[in-house]
Amino acid sequence: MDVGVWMRAEILAHKLEAREEENPEQAWNLSRWPTRLSVREQHRLFVASDGAWRGYFTLSAEGLYSPNDVSAAFTLLFDSRSWTPIEPVPAKHFRGFTYKVPDPVPVRDESDPTNA
């Protein structure tokens, strides 16, 4: 199952910088748990930023719950090294999360002759 969130560009850049750190695990907090993530399968966290869907991270099979955090008690975990950029798809700014994410069409590498 896939879930999408909106991140400011500087937040996405920070998450991507973590790929070079000793511990590349990153987190995204939510006010409620996406119930569709409860099914055991591979999940992806799609990211929209600067007016478009940009790519996705593979989510960890585990999440966190912090009952003392009344505004964002649920935390999705992901390995920042799993970032997969996609062809940008226009997106309007939204809050929370959505299940309406784009198809994961990989970014075309113009330097790769097999992409002709």
Secondary structure, 3 states (H helix, E strand, C coil): CEEEEECCHHHHHHHHHHHHCCCCEEEEEECCCCHHHHCCCCCEEEEEECCEEEEEEEEEEEEEECCCCCCCCEEEEEEHHHCEEEEEEECCCCCCCECCCCCCCECCCCCCHHHC
